[in-house]
């Protein structure tokens, strides 16, 4: 059994183009991907300037992409981050949010995620405030599915260090008081989980009073450290037995849209093949489907250097040699490797904080 699969653009840094997004949908829809959430951190109208509508040209691009998704049988949605609105959900905030919801409805949004990640959460009534806002939104959005990303969306203590100590029984309070029809995102035991085990998901489902909707931070490679690496490997540590324990599985992709397709295709294989899944065979199959046999050969040869070593282990001579090899291919996957070697995907701490 394969759960609903989807893409969530939840990364920091240089955003994809609309043509990139169309290609991702057209490639992944036949493999069983059924939803797409547009939520790049670089879109200010979904984050710091959330109360403002998108400018007309950008709004039309979003609406056109929503129509393309519908034609491909993919539900289009957005991830909206109304920054710390739960601290003062007064009349002005409600009016701004109502206007934003109407704007998103007009663009063809059928999936809406309210993202309370990357915000301070050390307030005792956090869960109650967020539940109130989600229920208020549910009465006003035309979206068919509403999802909450909690402020504490993982067991990872790094969240407490950055955003304050999580309130006691935060997840349990969310689960017990939030409408069961509203989904809840979860990334696992870590923000970027190496494994998502059935036992862990069973425990989280009990806390949330519903199966979690996985926000899987693989192959995402944003941030000052991760952007130095290309995350190319196939999905592992996501057993097919998880399918009955989750309400869906959303992949947060890498900064490189074409290369992201390779691991994304292997996730569909992992669920479809179950115990027969072999990650190296799945990777090869996906790489050839995306890039062709010759370029797949080259990527396979360099996967250790790109993923494990990264740019900081490649001196100028090594980079020049690799650049020449990939520049010889007229293919977007090769162009993404070249751009990465040229520091085109470099992300600084200042850039992240600005988004």
C-alpha positions in Angstrom: 0.0 0.0 0.0 1.3 3.5 -0.9 0.1 6.5 1.1 -0.7 9.8 -0.6 2.7 11.1 -1.7 3.5 14.8 -2.3 6.0 17.5 -2.6 6.3 20.4 -0.1 8.7 23.2 -1.2 9.8 24.1 2.4 13.4 25.0 1.7 15.4 28.2 2.3 17.4 29.7 -0.5 17.1 30.1 -4.2 13.6 29.2 -5.3 12.7 27.0 -8.3 11.3 28.5 -11.5 7.7 27.8 -12.5 9.0 25.7 -15.4 10.9 23.6 -12.8 7.8 23.0 -10.9 5.8 22.0 -13.9 8.6 19.4 -14.8 8.5 18.1 -11.2 4.7 17.6 -11.3 4.8 16.0 -14.8 7.6 13.6 -13.7 6.2 12.6 -10.3 2.5 12.4 -11.0 2.8 9.2 -13.0 4.7 7.7 -10.0 1.9 8.3 -7.6 2.5 11.8 -6.3 -0.9 13.4 -5.6 -0.3 16.8 -3.9 2.0 19.7 -4.2 2.5 22.4 -1.6 4.1 25.7 -2.6 5.9 27.1 0.4 9.4 28.2 -0.4 10.9 30.3 2.3 12.0 32.9 -0.3 8.4 33.9 -1.0 7.8 36.8 1.4 4.1 36.9 0.7 3.8 33.6 2.5 6.0 34.6 5.4 7.1 38.0 6.7 4.7 39.9 4.4 2.0 37.2 4.6 -0.8 39.8 5.1 -0.1 41.2 1.6 -1.5 39.6 -1.6 0.9 38.4 -4.2 1.6 41.0 -6.9 -0.5 40.4 -10.0 2.1 38.7 -12.1 3.2 36.4 -9.4 -0.4 35.6 -8.5 -1.1 34.7 -12.1 1.9 32.3 -12.1 0.6 30.6 -9.0 -2.9 30.3 -10.5 -1.5 28.9 -13.8 0.5 26.3 -11.9 -2.6 25.4 -9.8 -4.4 24.7 -13.1 -1.5 22.6 -14.4 -1.5 20.6 -11.2 -5.3 20.0 -11.5 -4.8 18.8 -15.1 -2.2 16.3 -13.9 -4.4 15.0 -11.1 -2.3 16.7 -8.4 -3.9 18.7 -5.6 -2.2 22.2 -5.4 -1.8 24.0 -2.2 0.3 26.5 -0.3 2.0 26.7 3.0 1.2 30.0 4.8 3.3 31.2 7.7 1.3 34.0 9.5 4.3 34.9 11.7 3.5 34.5 15.4 -0.1 35.5 14.8 -1.1 33.3 17.8 0.5 35.9 20.1 -2.2 38.4 19.3 -5.1 37.1 17.2 -7.0 40.3 17.5 -9.5 41.9 15.1 -6.8 43.4 12.8 -5.1 40.0 12.5 -8.3 38.3 11.8 -9.2 40.8 9.1 -5.8 40.4 7.5 -6.0 36.6 7.6 -9.5 36.5 6.2 -8.4 38.7 3.2 -5.4 36.4 2.7 -7.5 33.3 2.7 -9.8 34.8 0.1 -6.8 35.7 -2.0 -5.5 32.1 -1.9 -8.9 30.7 -2.7 -9.0 32.9 -5.8 -5.7 31.3 -7.0 -7.0 27.8 -6.9 -5.6 26.5 -3.7 -7.2 23.2 -2.7 -4.7 22.3 0.0 -3.8 24.8 2.7 -1.1 24.3 5.3 -0.7 26.7 8.2 3.0 26.6 9.1 3.9 27.6 12.7 7.5 26.4 12.4 10.5 28.7 12.9 8.6 30.8 15.4 8.9 31.2 19.2 6.8 28.7 21.1 7.6 29.1 24.8 4.1 30.2 25.9 1.9 28.0 28.1 -1.3 28.5 25.9 0.5 27.8 22.6 -1.6 24.7 21.7 -4.9 26.3 22.6 -4.1 29.5 20.6 -3.0 27.6 17.5 -6.1 25.3 17.7 -8.4 28.4 17.9 -6.7 29.9 14.8 -7.0 26.6 12.8 -10.6 26.2 13.6 -11.2 29.9 12.7 -9.5 29.3 9.4 -11.4 26.0 8.7 -14.6 28.0 8.7 -13.3 30.4 6.1 -11.1 28.6 3.6 -12.3 26.8 0.5 -9.4 24.4 0.7 -10.4 20.7 0.7 -7.7 19.8 3.2 -6.2 21.9 6.0 -2.9 21.0 7.7 -1.1 22.4 10.7 2.7 22.4 11.0 3.2 22.7 14.8 5.9 24.9 16.3 7.4 21.7 17.7 7.1 19.3 14.8 9.8 16.8 15.9 11.2 15.3 19.0 14.5 17.0 18.2 15.8 19.1 21.1 17.3 21.6 18.6 13.8 23.1 18.3 13.7 23.9 22.0 17.2 25.5 21.8 16.2 27.8 19.0 12.5 28.5 19.8 12.2 28.1 23.5 11.3 25.1 25.7 8.1 23.4 24.3 5.1 23.6 26.6 4.2 20.5 28.6 2.0 18.1 26.7 1.9 20.4 23.7 1.4 17.6 21.2 -1.2 15.8 23.3 -3.2 19.1 23.7 -3.1 19.7 20.0 -4.3 16.1 19.3 -7.1 16.2 21.8 -8.6 19.6 20.9 -7.9 20.0 17.1 -10.6 18.9 14.8 -9.7 15.4 13.6 -10.3 16.5 10.0 -7.2 18.7 10.2 -3.9 17.0 9.4 -0.7 17.6 11.4 2.8 17.6 10.0 5.6 15.7 11.7 9.3 15.3 10.6 10.2 12.4 13.0 12.6 11.9 15.8 14.9 14.6 14.2 14.3 17.6 12.1 16.1 15.7 9.3 15.3 12.2 10.4 17.7 9.4 9.3 14.9 6.8 10.0 11.2 6.9 10.4 10.3 3.7 12.2 6.8 2.2 12.6 7.1 2.2 16.4 7.9 5.9 16.5 5.0 6.7 14.2 2.6 4.7 16.4 3.7 6.7 19.5 3.3 10.0 17.6 -0.2 9.0 16.3 -1.2 8.4 19.8 0.0 11.8 20.9 -1.6 13.6 18.0 -4.9 11.5 18.1 -4.5 10.9 14.4 -1.9 9.5 12.0 0.8 12.2 11.2 1.3 13.7 7.8 5.0 13.2 7.2 7.1 16.2 6.3 10.2 14.3 5.2 13.4 16.5 5.2 15.1 14.5 2.5 16.7 15.3 0.0 16.5 19.0 1.2 19.9 20.6 1.3 19.3 24.2 2.3 21.3 26.1 4.9 24.9 27.1 5.1 26.1 23.6 5.9 23.8 21.4 3.8 23.9 23.5 0.7 27.6 22.4 0.4 26.4 18.9 -0.4 24.2 17.3 -3.1 21.7 14.9 -1.5 21.3 12.3 -4.3 20.9 9.0 -2.5 17.7 6.9 -2.6 15.3 6.9 0.3 16.2 4.4 3.1 14.8 4.0 6.6 11.2 4.5 5.4 9.7 1.0 5.5 6.6 0.3 3.6 5.0 -0.7 6.9 4.7 3.0 7.6 1.9 3.4 5.0 -0.9 2.4 7.3 0.5 4.7 10.1 0.5 8.0 8.3 -2.0 10.2 6.4 0.5 11.1 3.7 4.2 11.5 3.0 5.4 14.9 1.8 9.0 15.2 0.4 10.9 18.5 1.1 13.1 18.6 -2.0 16.7 19.8 -2.6 17.5 23.2 -4.1 18.2 21.3 -7.4 14.8 20.5 -8.9 15.9 18.0 -11.5 18.3 16.1 -9.2 15.5 16.0 -6.5 13.5 13.8 -8.8 15.9 10.9 -8.4 15.4 10.3 -4.7 11.7 11.3 -5.0 11.1 8.4 -7.5 12.8 6.0 -5.2 10.3 6.8 -2.4 7.5 5.6 -4.6 9.4 2.4 -5.3 10.0 1.9 -1.5 6.3 1.8 -0.9 5.3 -0.1 -4.0 7.9 -2.8 -3.6 7.8 -3.2 0.1 10.2 -6.0 1.4 11.5 -6.4 -2.2 12.8 -2.8 -2.3 16.5 -2.4 -2.9 17.7 1.2 -2.6 20.7 0.9 -5.0 18.6 -0.7 -7.8 15.9 1.8 -7.2 18.4 4.7 -7.4 19.8 3.4 -10.7 16.4 3.0 -12.2 15.4 6.5 -11.1 18.6 8.1 -12.2 18.3 6.6 -15.7 14.7 7.7 -15.9 15.6 11.3 -15.0 19.1 11.7 -16.6 19.7 8.9 -19.0 22.2 6.1 -18.7 25.4 8.0 -19.4 24.7 10.8 -17.0 23.5 8.3 -14.4 26.9 6.6 -14.7 28.7 9.8 -14.0 26.4 10.7 -11.0 26.8 7.2 -9.6 30.6 7.6 -9.8 30.6 10.9 -7.9 27.9 10.3 -5.4 30.3 9.9 -2.5 32.2 13.1 -3.4 29.0 15.1 -3.9 27.0 13.9 -1.0 29.4 12.8 1.7 32.4 15.0 0.9 30.8 18.1 -0.5 32.3 21.3 -2.0 34.7 21.9 0.9 36.6 18.7 0.1 37.0 19.6 -3.6 40.0 21.8 -4.5 40.1 24.0 -7.5 41.6 21.4 -9.8 39.0 18.8 -8.8 36.1 21.2 -9.3 37.4 22.2 -12.7 37.7 18.6 -13.8 34.2 17.8 -12.6 32.8 20.9 -14.1 34.2 19.9 -17.5 32.7 16.5 -17.3 29.2 17.7 -16.5 29.3 20.7 -18.8 29.7 18.2 -21.7 26.0 17.1 -21.1 23.1 19.2 -22.4 20.8 18.2 -19.6 19.3 20.2 -16.7 20.6 17.7 -14.1 24.1 18.2 -15.4 23.5 22.0 -15.4 22.5 21.8 -11.7 25.7 20.0 -10.9 27.7 22.7 -12.7 25.9 25.5 -10.9 26.5 23.8 -7.5 30.2 23.4 -8.3 30.2 27.1 -9.2 28.7 28.0 -5.8 25.4 28.9 -7.4 23.4 27.3 -4.6 25.4 28.6 -1.7 23.3 29.8 1.2 24.6 32.0 4.0 23.2 32.4 7.5 22.2 36.0 6.7 20.2 34.9 3.7 18.3 32.4 5.9 17.5 34.9 8.5 16.3 37.3 5.9 13.7 34.8 4.6 
